[in-house]
Amino acid sequence: MSSLLCNAQTSKTATQSSVSAKVEAYYFHMSTRCVTCKAVEAEAKKNLESLYGEKVTFQAINLEDDANKAIVEKLKISGQTLLLLKRDTKINLTNEGFMYAVNNPVKFKSIIKEKVDGLLKL
């Protein structure tokens, strides 16, 4: 009977951890920033907040700030990057951000929605 409790507890814990895993969004940037770089950050943040509220966190991180060195190395970031994460799954949206944030923000929002919706199902 104790093995049943153990299995039930393990199953419950696994379910709780999968439910609690959030999607995290990071925008890594340099100190000097162009209009497009600023637009990628602003549009990504606005879209994530309006579509998902607290289900998705967003953090802008300066690559040149030594305080951010650990996360930059952990995620193997080498330049400006828009990244979605959930557990071990990474989705890089940098190209889409730079292509659409300024010239087609509606398309950029739809791409973000498609990718985040997929991560939320994991």
BELHU-V700655 format. One record per residue. SS is DSSP state (a for helix, b for strand, c for the rest). PSI is psi as a letter, one per 20 degrees, with the letter a starting at -180 (999 if undefined). Layout:
ss->[SS | SS]
psi->[PSI | PSI]
This chain:
ss->[c | a | a | a | a | a | a | a | a | a | a | a | a | a | a | a | a | a | a | a | c | c | b | b | b | b | b | b | b | c | c | c | c | c | a | a | a | a | a | a | a | a | a | a | a | a | a | a | a | a | a | a | a | a | a | b | b | b | b | b | b | b | c | c | c | a | a | a | a | a | a | a | a | a | c | c | c | c | c | c | b | b | b | b | b | b | c | c | b | b | b | b | c | a | a | a | a | a | a | a | c | c | c | c | a | a | a | a | a | a | a | a | a | a | a | a | a | a | a | a | c | c]
psi->[h | h | h | g | g | g | g | g | g | g | g | g | g | g | g | g | h | h | h | i | p | q | p | p | p | p | o | p | r | r | g | p | q | r | g | g | g | h | g | g | g | g | g | g | g | g | g | g | g | h | h | i | c | i | h | p | q | p | p | p | p | o | h | i | p | h | h | j | g | g | h | g | g | g | j | l | p | i | a | p | p | o | p | p | q | o | d | j | p | p | p | o | k | g | g | h | g | h | h | i | h | g | h | m | h | g | g | g | g | h | g | g | g | g | g | g | g | g | h | h | i | 999]
